[in-house]
Amino acid sequence: MSFEITRTELVWPGKYDEDGKRREVERVSLPFQVIERVNESRATREAEKTRNPSLFDIWQGDSGETFEDGWRNKLIWGDNKLVMSSLLDQFAGKIDLIYIDPPFATGSDFSFSAPIGETDQVSVFKEQSLIEEKAYRDTWARGRDSYLDMLSDRLVLMRDLLSPGGTLYVHLDYRVDSHVRLLLDDIFGDKNLRNSIAWCYTGPSRVNRDFPDKHDTIWRYVRGEGHYFDPDAPEARLGYAKSLKAASKATGIYSARDEDLDYDEYDARGKLAEDWWSDVTPVGRIQTEDLKYPTQKPEKLLARIIASSCRPDGLVADFFGGSGTTAAVAEKLGRRWISSDLGRFAVHTTRKRLLGIEGCKPFEVLNLGKYERKYWAVVTFGEDLDNDGLVSLYEYVAFVLKLYGAQPATGLQHLHGRKGSAFIHVGAVDSPVTIDEIVACVDESVALKAKEVHVLGWEWEMGLHDPITDEAKKRGVKLVLRQIPREVMEAQAVDKGDVEFFELAYLDVEIVPTKKKYEVVAKLKNFVIPNPELVPDDVRSKIRKWSDYVDYWAVDWNFSDDTFMQGWVTYRTRKDRTLDLASDPHAYDAPGTYNVMVKVIDIFGNDTSKIIPVKVD
Ligand SMILES: C[S@@+](CC[C@H](N)C(=O)[O-])C[C@H]1O[C@@H](n2cnc3c(N)ncnc32)[C@H](O)[C@@H]1O
């Protein structure tokens, strides 16, 4: 058989199916859950409360395109493939600018560093071990194909999200820039490549047998004709190397060209930056910006991109958001934004970064929650064979048990496995673990004369923690509640053994009335991470008191559905390491019973919440 090659294209294993057909990009649309609303005015918050509360506050996509119409910027926690395909319903053809800085390999960044407590001692929480590094390199050695597979699907989705006048910037280094350019040519058309930008920087290097790598490549593609570009945006312009005025005086050359030329104006306006940018310093050398997020990019870089390529009321997105540089710069330049990342530390870093921007407009934190998990379970463990709405339960439970280091147990009703002498129950993938469910596990353990039971869950019925463990203790059973971490859904994390099941943290909060009418303050009294053995030694050695584990805490004074409406917040910053343990006072308008919800985010990016009913009279 002979075949004719008719065009140049990049081919990698996985691009075509067995029949030689280009694999289609799957477009799954899942609903978003709003888990948190930040910086809303009090009036808006109160108005929201009067809506019909639902168990999960699903984002309906019914807000308008301006803040006046109810638009809120969006920080989304989840895998960007599902996030983007779920955004298509509302945003196909609506995003004006997308910037991405995809990691060299897939998956979130597990290692990160942060200061601990009031000191400025920085600890790296999860340094790659040699074995992990090797695993990473091995994956990569096999993995350029899967990298291209990963990215090509996502680039197709980005193209579909871009507006007709929209622009995409893809930030890469020498290892993959040429491959990705060919991918982009395929997806966007080579005529839509408008720039190959070289971001050049300098810095120390250990390389001395080659020239040190000191530039990145940023491909700039437009969606089609009529793209937006503002050559006059000040961020896109540079000062002349030599003042034109001075030059004209010295040589007379310029004055000969145009006598009416206003040199001061020319000098002030500068020239449009060329496609190599050497005036942007890397973050490591900008103390005021550095959040110690390993791959953080400088704001000046994003400012040039956003100011030149997104109209003033336009929408900017970054689907590999990291520390939130794109969102922060879009916020400062008054553009609307969407940022997503699958790492919890990335989402938390972005949330804090935005809160630190003066006048930051309202934004919401969303995820695909149980829908994403259910989708993952169906893809990983197979379809709902008995048609009862549950995914292949047995395999799901066996998988979680294995990651937890437990063996399956048969013939029991609620208990699924054993680990040493403890029995294990695995919570459903798509619903919270309920109090009844835990009581049933404790009952069964009592009947089996077991002394210890571990319940693993993704989400928990609110407020169940303390009384239920005490109750079990009275019945002679040690009850341990552990969180199934999101990393369970990341094949790479699982392969690397990066999955820890933390015990639910213990949080003690008091709501205290002040002398003023209907006024209260919230006080954080204690926060305990029950698995100190899972905390890396170097972090543990720097912890002096319980509050050192707390990075951020916030209060919703009137929690009424599943969305946390941030009413008061405090957090540590790089500059100010102190943390208030009492909130500002909050005055209610009227007497009544209110549910106060307090949310703590610890230094690992995990959150723990507690609801405290208060009677105000
Ligand atoms: C190179 S960093 C981006 C850094 C960012 N430009 C900044 O200035 O902070 C890449 C980010 O992509 C995230 N990521 C990797 N795979 C992802 C995926 N499938 N979905 C969403 N985020 C992903 C990682 O967690 C990481 O934070």
The ligand as a Gaussian input file, in Angstrom:
#p B3LYP/6-31G(d) Opt

LIG

0 1
 C        4.328000      26.934000      35.150000
 S        3.043000      27.031000      36.320000
 C        2.271000      28.572000      35.991000
 C        2.882000      29.723000      36.733000
 C        2.164000      31.037000      36.515000
 N        2.353000      31.547000      35.183000
 C        2.574000      32.076000      37.547000
 O        2.997000      33.181000      37.164000
 O        2.503000      31.794000      38.739000
 C        1.928000      25.858000      35.713000
 C        0.720000      25.609000      36.574000
 O       -0.166000      24.760000      35.861000
 C       -0.859000      23.948000      36.793000
 N       -1.401000      22.799000      36.047000
 C       -0.735000      21.752000      35.522000
 N       -1.569000      20.906000      34.886000
 C       -2.799000      21.444000      35.012000
 C       -4.086000      21.035000      34.582000
 N       -4.264000      19.928000      33.901000
 N       -5.139000      21.811000      34.896000
 C       -4.968000      22.964000      35.601000
 N       -3.762000      23.397000      36.040000
 C       -2.695000      22.645000      35.749000
 C        0.189000      23.615000      37.833000
 O       -0.420000      23.280000      39.069000
 C        0.998000      24.915000      37.900000
 O        0.544000      25.739000      38.940000

